[in-house]
Amino acid sequence: MPFVLLAPVVILALTLTTPFAYRFVWARTVTRSGPFFGITLSVGLIIAIVAIFWFLAVLNGVGISQPSAATAAASARFESVMRFRFGIATVLAVLAQYLVCRFTQGFLGR
């Protein structure tokens, strides 16, 4: 199940690259880049950790054993739940990071 191993890395990478995209790609003017990146990356790390823990919370109590033929449907459902949680966690983490960037830009622009 490499999806479970790669998903936290993807969530972390997308969350931490949002401030750089906000600063350099979108048509935004950030007056002080140093404090902007310091604040947004620190808060972004916290947002990513919360999103990763929420994504992996579904694995609580799941043991590792030899699957039987009867568990194929349950495995497919579990995979579907993991993909759904990954999508929700990624979108909400990036959206929260965007809002932090927007707030920080307004705060530093004063």
N, C-alpha and C positions, 0 to 999 in steps of 0.2 A: 504494500500500500504506500507507494512513494508519494502519492497525493498528500497524505497527512504530514509527511516530512517536508515537502516543498511549500505547502500552503502558508505556514508561518513566515517563511523567508519572503514570500511574495507579498504578504500583508505588510511586513516590516519595510521592505524596499519601496513599495508604493506609498506608504505613509511618510517615509523620510524623504522621498524625492518630490513630494508635493510642494514644499517651500521653494525648492529650486525652480520648479516649473512656474510657480506663482511669481517669482522674482524675475526670471529671465524669459519666459515664453509668453505669458499673458501680458497684455498691455497695462501693466501696473507700474507705478513708480514708488519704490521703497526708498525713503530718504537715507536711512542708516542701515546698511546691509549687515554689519557685524552683530548689533543687538537683535536685529530681526531674525537672523539665522540662529543665534544662540537661544532665543526664546522659543521659536517655532520648532526647532529640532529637539529641544528638551521636552516640550509638551508633546511633540509628535511621538517621541519614544514611549511616553506614558500611554498615549492613545493606542499605539501599536501593541503594547504589552496587554492592555485590557482587551483589545480585539482578539489577540492570539489566545488568551486564556478563555475567552468566551467561545471561540471556535473549538478549542480542544476540550472544553468541559463535557462535551457529549461522550468523550472517551472514558469518562470516569466509570469504573466498574467493569470495563470490557477486558476480558481475559484473553489469553492467547492459547488456543487449543486447536486440535485438528478439526477442520470443518467437515461436517457430514453433507451428504447430498441434499438433505432436507433444509439446510441453511442457505441454499443458493438465493432464494427469494428474500430472505432476511438480509443477506449480504448486499444484494442489489438495493434494497431499501435503505440500508445504512449508508451505502455509497451516495445515494441520492440526498440523504439528510446532510452528509458532510459537504457535498457540493453546494447545497443551498446555504448552509451556514457559512461557507467560505465566501460566497457571493455577498451575503448580508454583511459579514464582518469587513470585507474589503471596501465595499461602498460606504458604509458608515464611518470607517476609519479615515478614508480619504475625504469624505465630506466634513467630518469633525476637524481634520487638519486644515482644510480650506477655510473653515470658519475661524480657526485660530489665526491663520495667516491674515485674514481680512481684519480681525480685531486688532492684531498686533500692528498692522500697517496703520490703522487709524489711530492707535495709541501712540506710536512713535512719530506720527506725522504732526502731532501737536507741538 
